[in-house]
Amino acid sequence: MMFGSRALLLAPIALAAAPLAAQATGDLAAVQTHLRSVETMTASFSQSDRDGKVLTGTLTLKKPGRIRFQYEKGVPILIVGDGKALWFLDYSVGQKQRWPIANSPLGVLLDPNRDMTRFASVVPGGDPRIVSVEARDPKHPEYGRITLVFARQASAPAGLMLQGWVALDSQGNRTTIRLTNQRFNAAVADNVFRFNEPRAAARRN
């Protein structure tokens, strides 16, 4: 008799969990639809790290594989995805670093063919107007993870407006990107994703 009473007490919890699970599944599908329907995007961005340093600039994205973070005037760095790899360029010291797009958390934004249901999940939150999705590769924790943040907006692709993301690398370095002035699916030329080679500064005698 006690077992039956306990089952009755637990039943409402199970019934309440079912709609939440269904909503999470629907939200994840909407995020997938959004990402696949966005071929290009431009936006203003602000970038902050765990030390509180803030940089601003302009973001340009074109799928597959192309992205450019053009920082504000006076900042001698540039991040570019050229369709094959991501490049970090530091013009102050004449250095560049390269890593495959698939090995970066940004890969989720740049590859329209990736199935998010295999590596992403909805993050529960207290605001029904916001949808947050965390993506990571459990087989490769060294790639880090990214949490995409969307606001529900009927006029945006799939009813979601990308507000930004939080990326965490394998060393625990956190970078937060916030977007404004988002525009989707306008024409973007391929040459936007070219860059000048950084040159080492000449040594002074």
Number of C-alpha atoms within 10 A of each C-alpha: 6 7 8 9 10 10 11 11 11 11 12 10 10 10 10 10 12 11 11 12 12 11 13 19 15 13 19 21 16 17 26 20 16 19 23 18 14 21 18 19 18 21 17 19 24 18 19 17 15 11 9 10 9 13 14 19 16 17 21 20 25 28 17 18 22 24 26 22 21 19 20 15 8 6 14 15 19 19 21 24 26 21 18 13 17 24 20 16 21 19 18 13 13 14 14 16 11 13 13 13 21 16 15 19 21 21 19 24 19 25 19 20 11 15 12 19 13 11 14 20 18 21 14 13 10 6 8 9 11 17 24 23 20 18 23 22 15 13 8 11 11 14 18 22 24 24 21 22 21 19 18 16 14 10 9 16 20 20 15 23 23 23 19 20 21 19 22 18 16 12 8 10 12 17 19 19 20 17 20 15 10 16 15 17 14 12 10 15 8 11 8 15 19 12 14 8 12 17 13 12 10 6 5 4 3
